[in-house]
Amino acid sequence: MHNEVFYPELQPDRMGEFNQNVYGNLLLAEGDSWFAWGYLNPKPSPSVLSEMDFTKRTATLCYAYSGDTVGAMAQMSGSAGFCLEMRARRFKAMLLSGGGNDLFDAIRYGHILQSAGGGDTADPSTYVNWKAVEKLTEYVRVNFTKIISWRDDPLSMNKTTPFVFHTYDWPMPRPAKAQVMGVPAVGTWLYEPLVNVKAPQELHFEIIKRVANRVVEAISDFHDPGKRIFVVDTRGATVPAKAESKKDSADWANEVHPNALGYAKIAQRIAVQLAVLGVT
């Protein structure tokens, strides 16, 4: 059965349907565009959640927003609904998609990338400020820790409910913007910053891959089955887009968002972990 995704802040009229509680599985989700509605589009766009299938009727209550960072999620002003739901009802699992926008913002607006200077122009690591990357990973760790701590609140009904995180997949830097109302309007996140530091195109993918792997390591460190925290490694699940493509390519709709096929591949890996936890 297809996962039924409810966005309570965007679809308040559907909450009566959700509250009938006729579902074999109830899931709670917080995150970014990989879980979210999809910018300002009038209808929900494909996401990891929309591409999940289960044997039991399943509903996911989702508080994700496109562009949300894990830093913003850790602020009560941004995640009040998510926190309150932990107190209101028991879920079979809680899903989190976070860290991707923190990385993309750091690349677009921060100091993650740098020109080669006097370094080896053929070495991808030359174009990365690794001290800045370490600051980013520490920031990600701090905010993930805060989000996880909400589960242990005295009023929480989900103290033993498993948290399931994912690690994204490596995006191909390319001049492919995300669409808003059918028009390319948002991005690029990676391609332009790489061009600005004069990184050779043949190194673009490897540069981003190396930086992303550091962030993945920071997220993966939280994997602890004894504490009911599970991190699903979703790297390598999709077929990368062509480097110069400006539209939908392989498993990717734009530079940093998979298309429905790509999301389905990510969802399948997460579903395997959920099945182990009894969510089928």
N, C-alpha and C positions, 0 to 999 in steps of 0.2 A: 504494500500500500504506500501511496505517495505521502511524504511528510507534509502535514498541514501547518503552514507557518503563519502565525498571528503577530502583527505589529501593533501592540495596544495603543501606542501614542499616535499612530497614523490611521488605525482602523478601530476606533473605540466602539463603533456600532457592531463589530464582530465579537466583542468580548462576552456577550451573552451566550453565543454559540460555544466559545471556549469554556466558559464556566459551567456548562452542562456536564463536563467531566465524563464524557463517554469514551475516553481514550485509553488504550492499553498502555501507552507510554506518554508521559508528560516530560518535556524537556524545557530547560530555560537557557537562553542564549544572550550573550553580550558580545559586541565586537564592532567590526568595521565593514567596509563594502563587500567583503567576501561572504558576509552573512546578511547584509542589509538590503533594503529596498532598491537602491541604485539611484543616487543623485535626485534630480527633480522630475524624473520620468513619471508619467501618470499611472503606470502599472508596475508592479514588482518585476525587477529584472532577474535573470538567473543568478543563483548564488549557491554556495555549498549546501545550505539548508534546503533550498528548493529542489535540489537534485538527489536528496536522500530518499531511500525507500526502505520500508520495514514490513515484516509479516503481520504485525499488529497495527491497529489504527493509532497513529502517532501525531501529537500536536507539539509544536515548538513555540514558546512564547519568546519573542525576539525583541531586544532593546538595542540592536546594533544600528549604527549610523555610518554612512559613507564618509570617509575622511577622518573618522575618529581615531585618536591615538590612544595607546595604553595609558599615557599620562592623563588624558582627559577622562578615560574610563575610571581611573582611580579616584577622581574627584566626585564627592557625593552629589554635587550639582549636576553632574553628567550621568550618574548611574543610580539615582535615587530609586527609580522603578525596579531596576534589577535587584537592588538590595532589599527592597520591600517585598518582592516576590519570594525571596528566600525565607521570609518570616510568615508569609501568607499561606503557603502550601508546599507540599513535599513533591520533589521532582525525582525522576529516575537518574538523571544526569544533568550537569550544567556545562555548557559549551562556551568556550572563549576563543575569539579570533582577534589577536592583538599583537602589535609590534611592527607590522608592515608599514603603516603610515608614519610611525616614529622614525623608521629607517629612511623612508622616502623624503620626509620633511628635512631630516638631517642632511641628506644628499642635496636637496634643492636649495635649502636656505642656510645650511650650516657649513662646517669646514671638514666634512668627511673626504671630499675629493680635493686633489691638489695637482698642480702641474708637475711634470717630471723634474724640473730644475736641472740639477747636475746628475740626476740618477739615471739608471738604465731605462731607456725609453721602451725597451722590449719586455720589461718586467711589470706585470699588472700591479704588483704591490707598490710600485713606485708612485702610483697615482692616488694612493690612499694615505690619509693621516691616521695612523693606527692609534695614536693617543686619543683622538676625537672619537674613534670607534669604541675604545674602552670606556669612555665617558657615557656613550650611548648605551652600551650594554649594561652598565651599572644602573643607569636610569630605568631601563626596561626591567631589570631585576627588582628594583625598589617598588615599582608600580605593580608588577605581578604579585609581589608579596602582599601588598596592601589589598588587592582584589581578593586574593585567596583568604585573607584573614576575615573577611566578611562572613564566610561560611561558619566560622566558630563563634559568631556573635551569640550572646546568651539567648536572644529571642529567635535565633535561626531554627527553622524546622529541617534543615538540610546538613546537619553537622557530619553525617556519614555519607552524604550524596557525593558521588565522584565528580571531580572536575576533569574535563577533557579539553586539552588545548591542541592546536595544530601549528605547523611550522611554515606554512605557505609553500611555494615552489619558486624556482629561480626565474625571474622575468627577463625577457630579452629586451635590452634597451633599443628603442626604435621610435620613429616619429609618428606614433599612433595614439591620438588623443581619445579620451573617453567621451562618449556622446551624451548630450543632454537634450532631450526632446528630439532625438534623431540627428542632432548636429554635433560634429566634433568640437568640444569646447573645453575640456579639462585635461591638463598635462602639457607637455610630457614631464615625467618625474625624474627620469634617469638619463635619457638621450641627450637633452640639451646641456645638463651639467657636465656630462662627459665630453661633449664637444667643446664646451667652454674651457676645460683644462687641457684641451688638445690631446686627449687620449686617442690612440689609433683605433679605428673602428674594429679591427680584428681582435682587440683586447677588451672591448666593451663588456661582453658577456662574462668573461672571466673576472674582470674587476668587480662587477656587481655580485657575482657568485661568491667571491672570497669575503666581501664585506657582509653579505647576507648570512653566510655560514657562521660568522661570529655572533650575530644576533640570534641565530637558531641555537647555538650552543648555550646562550644565556637562558633561552626559553626551555631548552631540553634539560637543563640542570634541575628544573622543578619536578621532573618525572620521579615519582615516588609512590609506587603502588601501596606501600604500607600506610601512607597518608591519604590514599584514594585520590591521587593526582596523576593523571596520565597525559603524556605528551606524544602525539602521533606525528611521526616524521613524514611529511608529505612532499619532501623534495624529490624531484625526479619522476613525479607522477604524471606530468603532462609532457606533450611534445612542444618544444620551444617554437615560437613564431619565427618567421624569416626576419633577418636583421633589418632590412630596409623597408619592410612592409608598413603601410600606413593604415591598414584596415584589419579586419578579422583574418587571422592567420593561424593555421594548425589548431591548437587548443586554446588560443588566446583571442579575446575580443578586442583588446587594446594593449597598451604597453604593460600594464600591471594587473589587469583583470582577465581571468580565463573566460571563455565562452561556456555555454551549457555543457558541452562535451568535456571540457577541461574541468569544470566544477564537479561533474559526475565522477571523474577519476579521483579527485581529491576526496569527495564524499565517500567513495567506496572504501578508502583507507580508514577513514574515521569510523565508518560503519562496522568495520572488522573489530575495532577496539570496543565500540559500544556493545556489540554482540557478546563479547567476552564478559562484559559487565551486566549482561542480562537484558539489554535493550535490543529487541529483535523485531 
